[in-house]
């Protein structure tokens, strides 16, 4: 039997979903491809080079024949901490240009929805590699995701000597909609996936201390802070509020022509 191939980003917030494949009961049962950019996993799935991938949810609207694995996700009920807009003190109402992290898909669309739907103005958009100093040299605000954003959300964060002001995207979404948000889900183009991704998630969530220890030196936060982030900020299962948030997000993406059409979600 062919070994399944799966793909995911290597950010700390995905670690509970893939711990089982790296160190746990599913070790050696799949070929796991890791990359810093969630957009890369979407690319591999679109090219049919993997059997399943942890993919930005907006990719459900443009990858042909894609099906979602129900219930398992990377999301937030209110505040995510690792997806943010950063400025050098500028309020979002005064932002006239935004550098967008090219490693992101879902958060880029969410940023545009926040400005168009909730703030009522359209900045100039500039694609950029995820380097906050260079991004803020070029624009009033920078969209940063993943572990780099987690570092920026800490009090006292600076960029090229300037104190940073950060705006949590999940928190902004919750403020304006009252709903949770889903950033990524496992997806496949197969009729079924012979991997219990929910059980793998549950196993990973039982090893948050080990996961935090793996990322502590890389991110620069204490083990306690990382465990709190993974246990309290990130939601790995989908509740009603997050499900409603996903439906509204995809509807608004279509309303603002950020996707070509609103496709109904299909599940395995």
Secondary structure, DSSP 8 states (H G I E B T S, - for coil): ---EEEEEE-SGGGHHHHHHHHTSTTTTTEEEEEES-HHHHHHHHHTT-SSEEEEEGGGGGTSTT-EEEEEEEEEESS--SSEEEEESS--GGG--EEEEETT-SHHHHHHHHIIIIII----EEEEE-S-HHHHHHHSSEEEEETHHHHHHTSTT-EETTEE-EEEEHHHHHHHHHS--EEEEEEEESSS--SS-HHHHHHHHHTTHHHHHHHHHHHHT--HHHHHHIIIII-EEE--HHHHHHHHHHHHHHHHTTSSSS-----B-
